[in-house]
Each structure stands twice: as structure tokens, then as C-alpha cells.
Amino acid sequence: MDGYLVEGYARRSTAEPVAAVEARARTAASAMRRDGLDVRFVRSVFVPADETWFHLFAAPDEATAVEASRRAELRVDRVVAAAL
């Protein structure tokens, strides 16, 4: 399984707590696994100085990582392959 880093931008003033974002991403990935899609949420990081979120997913392809992000209501501005 490959890794995909999903990048999204958010104003510092409106950024949610990391734990809340991770909970949504974990829930979305779990629901997708129940539907037969092999995706796992790994971790989220928010960089306040850059107003940027990074969400790491293990997934068979970019489209699956994007779908997990969409289901978790994460903003997706860029997706890149990442080594796990």
C-alpha cells in the first residue's frame, strides 16, 4: 500500500484541534474499509505559521486517499505520493 500526503489550507483562527480532525479522518477510513476499500489514516499535522494541514493516508491510489479526505470533510488543495 502506498502513502499519500493530502495538503489543505486553513486560517489559523479557524483551525480545529488536531485530535478532532484526526478522529474524523480515522472514522472515514474505517467506514471505507468496511465498504471493502483498503485505506488507513496515519496522522495529521497542522503548521500554524503556514496555515497548512498535512494528512497522511495509506491507500492503494491517490483517488482513494482523496475520497477518504472528502468523507472526513478535509480540505484538499494538493495530494502527493509519500513514503511510508
C-alpha positions in Angstrom: 0.0 0.0 0.0 1.3 3.5 -0.9 1.2 6.6 1.2 -0.5 9.9 0.1 0.0 13.2 1.8 -3.1 15.4 1.5 -2.4 19.1 1.9 -5.0 21.7 2.7 -5.0 25.3 3.8 -6.9 26.7 6.8 -6.7 30.0 8.5 -5.0 29.8 11.9 -8.0 31.4 13.5 -10.4 28.8 12.2 -8.2 25.7 12.6 -9.8 22.8 14.5 -7.9 20.9 17.2 -5.7 18.2 15.6 -7.4 15.5 17.7 -10.8 16.4 16.2 -9.6 16.3 12.6 -7.8 13.0 13.2 -11.0 11.5 14.7 -12.9 12.4 11.5 -10.2 11.1 9.2 -10.0 7.8 11.2 -13.7 7.4 11.1 -13.9 8.0 7.4 -11.1 5.5 6.7 -12.7 2.9 8.9 -16.0 3.3 7.1 -14.3 2.9 3.8 -12.6 -0.3 5.0 -16.0 -1.7 6.0 -17.0 -1.0 2.4 -14.1 -3.0 1.1 -11.6 -0.2 0.3 -8.1 -0.7 1.7 -7.3 2.7 3.2 -5.8 3.7 6.5 -5.5 7.0 8.2 -2.0 7.6 9.6 -1.7 11.1 11.1 -2.5 14.8 10.7 -0.3 17.7 11.4 -1.2 21.4 11.4 1.5 24.0 10.8 0.0 27.3 12.1 2.8 29.5 10.7 1.9 28.3 7.2 -1.8 27.8 7.8 -1.4 24.3 6.3 -2.8 20.9 7.2 -1.0 17.7 6.2 -3.0 14.4 6.4 -1.2 11.1 5.7 -3.2 8.2 4.4 -2.1 4.7 3.4 -4.1 3.8 0.3 -3.9 1.8 -3.0 -4.1 5.0 -5.0 -4.5 8.8 -4.9 -8.2 8.7 -5.6 -8.9 6.6 -2.5 -6.9 9.0 -0.3 -8.9 11.9 -1.7 -12.2 10.1 -1.2 -11.2 9.4 2.5 -10.4 13.1 2.9 -13.7 14.1 1.3 -15.6 11.8 3.6 -13.8 13.3 6.6 -14.6 16.8 5.3 -10.9 17.7 5.0 -9.9 20.4 2.5 -7.8 19.0 -0.3 -5.6 21.5 -2.1 -2.8 19.1 -3.1 -2.0 15.4 -3.0 1.5 13.9 -3.3 2.8 10.4 -3.0 4.7 9.8 0.2 7.0 7.0 1.5 5.6 5.1 4.5 
